[in-house]
């Protein structure tokens, strides 16, 4: 990728509140959601046990939850994203059953709530951290915007429509791999090579077999989806993957 900076000029400081990419991802998902009929929303998604309506409901509630924790930081009233996993699952199930028009409205409202919450953050607020549940696990607040983008892009593909991992933006694929290889603490060791990006990553330590494929195919597999379609391994079979657990040390997702 070319750069417009003069030789020796420092790279611009990363802005944790930059919504440019997440808004593009949100708009693409909204177009897909708006085009789904009632029957299509009720059809199975690519996530076991979830319809497409469940996926949309989850993405909407995730947006509200992230907006809530950011608002808590701004007003110095820390709150967790969810009271419990049971509460989260119950709310997803409830929202997945509403009429399509209401589901679409909630999806749009969540997008607006998240954007407004990010825009209300000041520099000092980004030094805080957020909790998924009361008592953790927690992550740095600066990871919220890229986390939301992952929710939008990955679950867009989970809908099982015409949007697939092959449609993920290249910068998103690289960022996803940067993040997910760190999160696989119970996998490996093995190496992955994105043939289209010209980059390698280590999973679970140095050494081990080499898994090769496009960055999108690698990202799809490393997030626990599919059976490794499109990938090859110099050891024959693909390595066993442990659970994908978000690493608490991740600062820029």
N, C-alpha and C positions, 0 to 999 in steps of 0.2 A: 504494500500500500504506500502510495506517495505521501509526502509531507509538505505542507506549505511553510514550515518553519525554516528560518535561516539557520545555517550551520552554527552549532553551539547554543542556539536559543533553547531555553528549557521548555519541556512539555507543559501545557496548561494544566493547572491543578484540577484533579478530578472533583466533580460536583456531585455529592451524594443525593442531591435533590433534583437532578436533571431528569425530567420526565419525557424527553424527546422519544427515546426508544420504546419506553413502556406504553406511551400513548399510541404509537404506531401499532404495537402488538395488540393493544386493546381495541383499536378500530378494526383491525382485521378479524378478530374474534367476534366482535359485534356484528359485522356483516354476515358472518357464518350463522350466528345464532338467530339473527333476524330472518334469515332465509329458510330456517327449519320449520316444517309444518308440525302440527300437533302429533301426528303419527311418527314423524321422524324424531321428535324429541323423546317420544316414548320408546323408541327402538334402543337396543343395547348399544352401549359405547364400547370402546376397546378395553375398558377397565372392568374386570370381572365383578358381576353383581350390580353394576351401575348402568342406568340408562343414560342417554345424552342429557336428559333433564337433570339427573344427579350431578353430572359433571358441571353443567352451567350453574346449578345451585351452589356447588362447592366453590367455584371460582368467585361467584358473587359474595358469598359469606366470607371467603378469605379476604376479599377487598375491604369489606366492612371491618373485619377483625384487625387487619393491618392499620386501617385508618384509626381504629380505636386506640391501639397502643401508641401511635404517633401523637394523637390528641392528648393521651395521658402524659407523654413526655413534655409537651408544650405547656400543659397546665400543672405539671409537677404532681400528677396523680397517677402513678404507675398502675397499669392494669395488664392482665395477661390477655392473649388473643382469645383463648377459650377457657371457660370455667372447668371443663373436663372433656375427655374424648367422647364420653357418652352424650354430653350436651351438644358437642359438635356434630356427631352422627345423627342425633335426633333432629337438629335444625336442618341439616342437609336433606334428610328424608322428607321432612315437612315441606320445605320449599320446592322440592322436586315434584310434588303432587299438585301444585297450583296450576291455574290456567296459563297457557303459553304467554299471553299478554302480560300477566303479572310477573312471570318469571323474567321476561325481557326487561320490564320496568325495573325490577330489582337488580338485574345485571347492570343496567345503565346507571342506576343510583349508586351502586357500589363503586363503579369506575369514577364517578364524580366525587364521591366521598373520599376515595383514596387520593385523587389528585389534589383536592382541597386540603387534606391533612398534610401532604408533603409540602405544599406551598406555604403552609403556616409554620413549618419548621424553620428555626433560625440556626445559625452555625453552632451555637453551644448545645442545642438539642441533639445534634448528630453524634455527640460524644457519649450519649446514653446507650442503653441496651433494652431489648424487648424480650419478653418471655412468651413462649407458646402456651404453657399452662402455669398456674400459680406454683411458684417454686422452681420453674424451669422445665425443659432446657431453654437457655436464652442465647441470643445472638446480638452482635453490635447493631445499633440502629442504622449505621451506614449501609448495611446489607439489605435494607428493606426494599428499595426500588428495584435492584436486580433480582431480588427474591420474587417480587410481584411479576416481573417480566417472565421469569421461569414458569410461574403458575399459569400465566396467560398462554405462552407458547407451547408448553408441554401438554396442557389440557386441551388446547385447540386441536392438536394432533390426536389426542385421546378420543375426541368426538367421533372419529372414524368417518369423516366426510372427505371431501376432495383435498383438504389441507392435511399434508403429511409432514414428517420430519424433513423431507427433501425441500420443503418450502421454508424451513427456518432460515433466518438471515445468517450469513456467514459469521458475523461478529458475535451473534448469539450462540452459535454452535461452539465457537472457541471459548467463550465465557462459561458455557455450560460444562464443557470438558474440564476447564480449569477448576471448577467447583466440585464436580461430582467425583473426580479422581481422589480428591482430598477426603471426601465424605465416605469412601469405601474403606473404612479402617479394618473391616473384617474380611476383606477380599485380598487375593494376591499372595505373593507378589507376581505381577506380570506387567508387561508394557503394552501400550496402545499407540498405534500410528494412524493419524488421519491422513489418508493418501491425497485428499484434495486440499488439505491445509498445509501439508508439509511440516507437520509438527508431531512430536512424540510426547507421551506422558507416562509416568510411573504410577502404578496402582498397588498400594500395600507394600511398597519398598522397591529397591532396585533388583534387577534380574528377573528371571522367569521367562515364560513364553511371550511371544509377540503377537498381538491381535491387530489385524489391519482391516481397514475399511474406510468409508467416508466418515467425516466427522459426525454427520447426522445419524448414520447407522450406529456408530459407536455410542453417541449420546443416548439414543433410544434404548440400546441394550443396557448401558450402565445405569439408567434410571429404572431398570427392572421391567422393561417392556419387550415383548417379542421373544424370539429364541435365538437372536443373533443373526437374523437374516442379512445377507450381504457382507458378512464378516468372514475372515479367514484367520487361521492360527497356525503358526509354524510347528506347533506341537500336535496338530491334528484337531482334537476337540477343544472347544472354547473353555477357558478356566471357569471354575465355579464362582459365582458371585454371592457375597454375603449381602445383608440388608443395606439399603441406601439410607444412611442416617446422617442428618445434617450436622456437620462438624461445628462445635461451638466456637472454634478459633477462627472461623471464616469471617473476614472483615469486609472484603469487597467480593460479593458473590458473582 
